[in-house]
Amino acid sequence: MGGMPNPDDTPSPNLRSAGPSVLVVDDEENITYLVASALQLAGMTVHTRGTGAEALEAATGHSYDAVILDVMLPDLDGFEVLRRLRARGMSAPVLFLTARAQTVDRVRGLTAGGDDYIVKPFALEELVARVQVALRRQGVLPGSAGRLQVADLVLDEDAHRVWRGGAEVHLTATEFTLLRCLMANAERVVTRAQILDHVWQYDFAGESAIIESFVSTLRKKVDATGPKLIHTVRGVGYSIREP
């Protein structure tokens, strides 16, 4: 899916954001890549680590707004990492990400000071939504964070509705997700690989026809009543920006 992230940086430097800072800790590189990409596209700055020791070191030199923590790490388990983080006074929400689905594990994670418990396999949309909820509870994200706007195009994430010039635009679930991906990165170029990862969550082996088809349909609905907002950047991807 376009290469794995550098553990010291976010996987997509051109999508770097000044938004909430999130630490993702998982020893499976494909998971850290997908999760970090999805969170970046939602406007967050993301750092990734692969072990408990690396997570503790990262948290020593940086104040994170949230942590996504795998339970089954190669050195310390996630519960011990959380215990040490809390002992240091870290109050940021921690969301466990794990393959353990038993009730006893869920209870242990939550009673240990975790704020949420997400079982693999999971939907990226749900994970991003849970992180946003945790950040809103902390006051890091305002309650209105679910509304995006570019020119007279407005997308309401909570209501799952879109308007252009005050008139509602009816989109399918996939079209809505694609539009949100573009609007969350307004004025920036979103590559085809990033769109595939965020909207469809897997690789189409380089095929771009599926994206072109959806973008074409989206343009017909969004740009039908006003100046063109969705633009193609040849050989790279797509961008939505003010006319």
DAVENPE-V157970 format. One line per field, one symbol per residue. phi: phi as a letter, one per 30 degrees, with the letter a starting at -180 (. if undefined). psi: psi as a letter, one per 20 degrees, with the letter a starting at -180 (. if undefined). burial: b if it has 9 or more other C-alpha atoms within 8 Angstrom, else e. A space follows every 50 residues. Layout:
phi->???
psi->???
burial->???
//
This chain:
phi->.ijcdddcbddbedcdbcdecbccbadcdddddddddddddcjccbcbbc bdddddddddcaccdabcbddccdcdddddddedddddjdcddbcdbadd cdedddddddddjdcabccddbceedddddddddddddidcddcddccbb hccbbcdddhbbbbiicdccbdddddddddedddbeicccdddddedddc iacchidcdddeddddddddddcdcaedccbcceiblbbcaed
psi->lkqqqpiirqinhijqqjaqppppopiohhghgggggghgijjqppqqqi rgghghggihjqoqhqpooqgnqieqrhghggghghhijpiqqpopoqio iqhhggggghhijqiroppqqrphgggghhggghhhhijhprhjijpqpo cjpppoggilqqqokipppoqrgghgggghgghikpiqpprgghgggggi krpkkipihhghghhgggghggjhjaqphpqpopifcqqprq.
burial->eeebbebebbbeeebbeeebbbbbbbbebeebbbbbbbbbbbbbbbbbbb bbebbbeebeeeebbbbbbbbebeebbbbebbbbbbeeeeebbbbbbbee eeeebbeebbebbbbbbbbeeeebeebbebbbebbbebebbeeeeebbbb ebbbbbbeeebbbbeeeebebeeebbbbbbbbbbbbebbbbbbbbbbbbe bebeeeeeeebeebeeebbebbbeeeeebbbebeebbbbbbee
//
